[in-house]
Amino acid sequence: MYRQGDVLIVPVANDAVPPHVAAAPKERRDARGRLVLALGEVTGHAHAVVGPGDLVREPGPFGPLLLHLPQGGRVVHEEHAAITLPKGWYRVIRQREYVPGSVRIVAD
Amino acid sequence: MTITTTEGTGGDPAGAVAGAGTEAAGTSFEDVRAWRARAAAAVPADRAAAEAGVRRAYRQAGLPEPERVVWAASPREAVTLVRTTADKGASVREAVRSAPWAQERRRLHTRLGPAGWAAHWAATGGPLWEPTQALVDRIRAGVLEELAGGGTGSEAAEIRLVLLDAVLGQHDAPWLAAFPTDRGPLEGLAAVGRSAGWWWPYARVAVVCERPVALHRDEAGRLDRGDGPALAYPDGFALYAWRGMPVPAAFLAELPGLTPDRIRSEENAELRRVMLEHYGYDRYLADSGARHVHRDETGTLWRIDLPSDEPVVMVEVLNSTPEPDGTRRTYWLRVPPSTRTAREGVAWTFGLTAQGYAPERET
């Protein structure tokens, strides 16, 4: 697995990917043709994947985002070094923190 | 880190937008980005453009233009104006806003099908919807609080009804982002959304509201400011918040002078948490002589025991990518009080067990 700031990218075995994902709607790429894994609301800084692949919103244990990189790819961010990913399927997990009585996502 | 929306000029905060890569549904990624900027615009309204848009929206709904367009400096003032304007006529919100919106949604839904529509919404207005709606709800609650002292009683009910008559202008950005707006039934509505805040269409009078003068949010889009109002309108109507949590204005004024004793004596757990975050966990730990509980290669686990409250347990981690000057930023994440090791704490922040958390590369 790979961590870039507050995003963790965890490999998922091909045969574990839920069957409906193949036909699920894909996330649209941004203006630069990237798949955006997480976007900063104010700075616009983004954890994003460059290269061919698909991103699917997926509730449940394989979510919240499933990333497919048939040829591998790179994850980039304005404030973090890029990470090269081998080809395959990945879960994309946002970091959270504990708040008594609830949780909230990390955002700084 | 909070970043302030500041724009030097009025008019459309999205600036000149190129229609690059227009999608089948008539909205491009550029359009969505422009609407995102408009939703967060804290610059004076472009009154001429807004009034032209209002009149156009009436005409597109098949209605005569309003006799008067009246400006308000905030939603609070707008609600008061609406309630004190005797000859304004009936609300025409249904005809001006809801009908054309429903018509466009039906048209697109029919063309794209249920799955296609869902994907289109997810790619356009969907991501904008929640943060914008949260802001709208906070503004409504703030207006209710100031004009009726809260949410109960007949006056509050009347104000709530007025708030429901509003068309949201810049805060209609999420759904406007999902439709073509340069032509067709949404032209007038979109023109107001590009140039002003909330507005109230009545048969003879339209009340239109200024945009905020200040908007401070965190990266998750939550209202967030430690030294002043997180949202402020030109007449002084304002909301105060810390990482999304509403706080009283007087409470913020107290933050710069906090002491560990004062933090310990705060009885409201929510406010005490804000105090700790503002004061700095590290400072508080040093001042109160706390000791770390556990340390491993993922970070350090700290614990602060509080009187009659659950302990504050935090992992202290170093940013993996150094800052430009070579130093590494430390940040603190609160984890459940049952956490025993730093690794368990960091793993929890990603929803994993200590055994399951093993990143081979971190940046």
Interface residues (C-beta under 8 A of the other chain):
Chain A: M1 Y2 R3 Q4 G5 L8 P25 K26 E27 R28 R29 D30 A31 L39 G40 E41 V42 T43 R57 E79 H80 A81 A82 I83 I93 Q95 R96 E97 Y98 V99 P100 R104 I105 V106 A107 D108
Chain B: M1 T2 I3 T5 A20 G21 E23 F29 E30 R33 A115 G116 A118 A119 A122 A123 P127 P131 R217 D218 E219 A220 G221 R222 R243 G244 A269 R273 E310 V313 N319 S320 T321 Y331 L333 R334 V335 P336 W348 T349 F350 G351 L352 Y357 A358 P359 E360 R361 E362 T363
